[in-house]
């Protein structure tokens, strides 16, 4: 779901920032006013969790890969506005340092993966959970449903934006200048991979994380009583996430819609001019999460 810069027309990229600007401003204002001292480090930890969980790539239909986002958990803990800021930070670090998602496409990527997912998950969880206690069976069911639905709606948003590109920009002979697949291909392809893999992964990750935190750290939830003496167990879980992160890089295939130019050319029979002529705004320090110049899967995973 991380859309590269060259896949979108300049108009689409500008529209992404224009749409997100008021949401970012509101999120900053609300977070500075509403977050407690306890929630501020929780927000930072949650943004780090989003980064880590996105490193676990899972095989998806069609030879592609998909992953959870982690933002549904952040939404449960600190609310959708603060979660929007946390995911924005995660996506910015991924784009600038690792070339995962475009810098100019950051607005669109935040729209899909931060705004749509966080607010849709939040609304569904509230509607299903009602007044249920955090960690109760009804609340956990609501969390799983909201996380799954949020992932699907975020993928649908990305598919609609990608599918619009052939209509927005094409050359004299009808070749798309940017992303070449229309709605008939983009929408089912994105939905299938997220219905089958990414959505269930988001639901499972969020469900187990919320259940663990509600049992061991009820103070993280609104109105929860504080419990002392279990923080080492949380650090153990987070350490396990970091240790197992390289396993996610072993899944073969690229995420749908994130192919290299040569692969895209083989798929459609031509190289879209806008993608072929695109120049990087900044060279990432570790492109594709690997050491620069590293050839060989082992060094890439080590990076």
C-alpha positions in Angstrom: 0.0 0.0 0.0 3.1 2.2 0.0 2.7 4.1 -3.2 6.0 5.3 -4.8 6.3 8.9 -6.1 6.5 8.1 -9.8 3.2 6.1 -9.7 1.1 9.2 -9.2 0.6 12.4 -11.3 1.8 15.7 -9.8 -1.8 16.8 -9.5 -2.6 13.7 -7.4 0.4 14.2 -5.2 -0.5 17.9 -4.6 -4.1 16.9 -3.8 -2.9 14.4 -1.2 -1.0 17.1 0.7 -3.9 19.6 0.3 -6.4 17.1 1.7 -4.1 16.0 4.6 -3.0 19.5 5.7 -6.1 20.4 7.7 -6.2 16.9 9.3 -2.5 17.2 10.3 -3.1 20.7 11.7 -6.2 19.5 13.7 -4.3 16.3 14.9 -1.4 18.4 16.2 -3.8 20.8 18.0 -5.9 18.0 19.5 -2.9 15.9 20.5 -1.1 18.8 22.2 -4.3 19.6 24.2 -5.7 16.1 24.9 -2.7 13.7 25.3 -1.6 13.0 28.8 2.0 12.7 29.9 1.5 8.9 30.0 0.1 8.8 26.5 2.9 10.8 24.8 5.6 8.1 25.2 2.9 5.5 24.4 2.3 7.4 21.1 6.0 7.2 20.3 6.2 3.5 21.2 3.1 2.9 19.1 4.6 4.6 16.0 7.7 2.4 16.5 5.4 -0.6 16.7 3.7 0.4 13.4 7.1 0.5 11.8 8.1 -2.9 13.1 4.9 -4.7 12.3 5.0 -3.5 8.7 8.4 -5.3 8.3 6.6 -8.6 8.5 5.8 -9.3 4.8 3.4 -12.2 4.2 2.8 -14.1 0.9 -0.3 -12.9 -0.8 -2.3 -14.2 -3.8 -0.7 -13.6 -7.2 2.9 -13.9 -6.0 2.8 -10.6 -4.2 3.2 -9.8 -0.5 1.2 -7.8 2.1 1.5 -6.8 5.7 -0.4 -5.4 8.7 -0.2 -1.6 9.4 -0.4 -1.5 13.2 -2.4 1.7 13.3 -5.6 0.1 14.6 -3.8 -0.7 17.8 -2.5 2.8 18.0 -6.0 4.1 17.5 -7.4 2.0 20.4 -4.7 3.3 22.7 -4.5 7.0 21.9 -7.4 7.8 19.6 -7.6 8.4 15.9 -6.1 11.9 15.9 -2.9 11.0 17.7 -2.7 7.7 15.7 -2.8 9.8 12.6 0.3 11.7 13.8 2.0 8.5 14.8 1.5 6.8 11.4 2.5 10.0 9.6 5.8 9.9 11.4 6.3 6.2 10.5 5.5 6.8 6.8 7.8 9.8 6.7 10.7 7.8 8.2 10.1 4.9 5.8 10.0 7.2 2.7 13.0 9.4 3.6 15.4 6.9 5.1 14.4 3.7 3.3 12.6 4.7 0.1 9.5 2.7 1.1 6.7 4.9 -0.3 7.3 8.2 -2.0 8.2 11.5 -0.4 6.0 13.4 -2.8 3.4 10.7 -2.3 3.5 11.0 1.4 0.2 12.9 1.5 -1.6 10.2 -0.4 0.0 7.4 1.6 -1.1 9.2 4.9 -4.6 9.5 3.5 -4.8 5.8 2.8 -2.9 4.3 5.7 -3.4 6.9 8.4 -6.6 8.8 7.9 -8.9 6.2 6.4 -7.7 3.3 8.5 -7.6 5.0 11.8 -10.9 6.8 11.6 -12.8 3.9 10.1 -11.4 1.4 12.6 -12.2 3.9 15.4 -15.8 4.3 14.3 -16.4 0.6 13.9 -14.8 -0.3 17.2 -16.9 2.2 19.1 -20.1 1.1 17.3 -19.5 -2.6 18.0 -18.0 -2.4 21.5 -20.4 0.1 23.0 -19.6 0.5 26.7 -17.7 -2.8 26.9 -14.7 -2.9 29.2 -11.3 -2.9 27.4 -10.1 -6.5 27.1 -13.6 -8.0 27.5 -14.8 -10.5 24.9 -17.1 -7.9 23.2 -14.4 -5.3 23.1 -11.9 -7.7 21.6 -14.4 -8.8 18.9 -15.0 -5.1 18.1 -11.2 -4.5 17.9 -10.7 -7.4 15.5 -13.6 -6.3 13.3 -12.5 -2.7 13.3 -8.9 -3.5 12.5 -9.9 -5.8 9.6 -12.4 -3.3 8.2 -10.0 -0.4 8.5 -7.4 -2.3 6.5 -9.8 -3.2 3.8 -11.1 0.4 3.5 -7.5 1.7 3.4 -6.7 -0.7 0.6 -9.8 0.4 -1.3 -8.8 4.0 -1.0 -5.4 3.2 -2.4 -6.9 1.2 -5.2 -9.2 4.0 -6.2 -6.4 6.5 -6.3 -4.1 4.2 -8.3 -6.9 3.2 -10.7 -7.6 6.8 -11.5 -4.1 7.5 -12.9 -4.7 6.2 -16.4 -7.8 8.5 -16.6 -5.8 11.5 -15.4 -2.6 11.3 -17.5 -1.9 9.5 -20.8 0.1 10.1 -23.9 -1.1 10.6 -27.5 -1.4 6.9 -28.2 -3.3 6.2 -25.0 -0.5 4.9 -22.8 -0.7 5.8 -19.2 2.0 8.2 -18.0 2.0 6.9 -14.5 0.3 3.9 -12.9 -1.1 2.0 -15.9 -3.9 -0.2 -14.4 -7.4 1.1 -14.2 -10.1 0.4 -11.7 -11.0 -2.9 -13.1 -7.6 -4.3 -12.2 -6.5 -2.1 -9.3 -9.6 -2.5 -7.1 -9.9 -6.3 -7.1 -6.2 -6.9 -6.9 -5.8 -4.7 -3.8 -8.9 -6.0 -2.2 -8.1 -9.6 -2.7 -4.6 -9.3 -1.1 -6.0 -7.4 1.9 -9.1 -9.6 2.3 -7.0 -12.7 2.2 -3.8 -11.6 4.0 -3.3 -8.0 5.2 -6.8 -7.6 6.8 -6.7 -10.8 8.8 -3.1 -10.0 9.9 -4.2 -6.6 11.1 -7.1 -8.1 13.0 -4.9 -10.8 14.7 -2.1 -8.4 15.6 -4.5 -5.8 17.0 -6.6 -8.4 18.9 -3.6 -10.1 20.6 -1.9 -6.8 21.4 -5.0 -5.2 22.9 -5.7 -8.4 24.9 -2.1 -8.4 26.3 -2.2 -4.7 27.2 -5.6 -4.9 28.8 -4.5 -7.7 31.0 -1.1 -6.4 31.9 -1.4 -2.6 31.5 -5.0 -1.6 32.0 -3.8 2.0 32.8 -3.2 2.4 29.1 -6.9 2.4 28.5 -9.3 5.2 29.5 -10.5 4.7 33.0 -8.2 1.7 33.6 -6.6 1.1 37.0 -2.8 1.2 37.1 -1.0 -2.0 37.6 2.7 -2.1 38.6 5.5 -4.6 38.0 4.8 -6.1 34.5 6.7 -3.8 32.2 9.5 -6.2 31.6 7.1 -8.6 30.0 6.1 -5.9 27.5 9.7 -5.2 26.7 10.1 -8.9 26.1 7.3 -8.9 23.5 8.7 -5.8 21.8 12.2 -7.3 21.7 10.8 -10.5 20.1 9.2 -8.3 17.4 12.5 -6.7 16.6 14.4 -10.1 16.6 11.9 -11.7 14.2 11.5 -8.7 11.9 14.1 -9.9 9.4 11.9 -13.0 8.8 9.4 -10.7 7.1 12.0 -9.7 4.5 12.3 -13.3 3.3 8.9 -13.4 1.7 9.4 -13.3 -2.1 7.6 -10.9 -4.4 6.8 -7.2 -4.2 3.6 -5.8 -2.7 1.0 -5.2 -5.4 1.5 -1.8 -7.0 5.1 -1.3 -5.8 7.0 -2.9 -8.7 10.3 -1.8 -10.2 10.1 -0.2 -13.7 11.4 -3.3 -15.5 8.8 -5.5 -13.9 6.1 -3.0 -14.7 7.3 -2.9 -18.3 7.0 -6.6 -18.6 3.5 -6.6 -17.2 2.0 -3.9 -19.5 4.4 -4.0 -22.5 5.7 -0.5 -22.1 7.4 1.8 -19.6 5.0 4.6 -18.5 6.9 7.8 -19.4 6.1 9.6 -16.1 7.7 6.7 -14.2 10.6 6.2 -16.5 11.5 9.9 -16.4 11.0 10.4 -12.6 14.0 11.4 -10.5 14.4 10.7 -6.8 13.7 13.7 -4.6 16.3 12.3 -2.2 18.4 9.2 -2.1 17.4 7.1 0.9 20.1 6.1 3.3 19.1 2.4 3.1 16.9 1.8 0.0 14.6 -1.2 0.4 15.9 -1.6 3.9 19.3 -2.9 2.7 22.9 -1.6 2.7 23.6 0.5 -0.4 25.3 -1.5 -3.1 24.6 -4.8 -1.3 23.9 -7.7 -3.7 22.7 -10.9 -2.2 19.6 -11.6 -0.1 21.6 -12.1 3.1 23.0 -8.6 3.2 19.6 -7.2 2.3 18.0 -9.0 5.3 20.9 -8.0 7.5 20.4 -4.4 6.5 
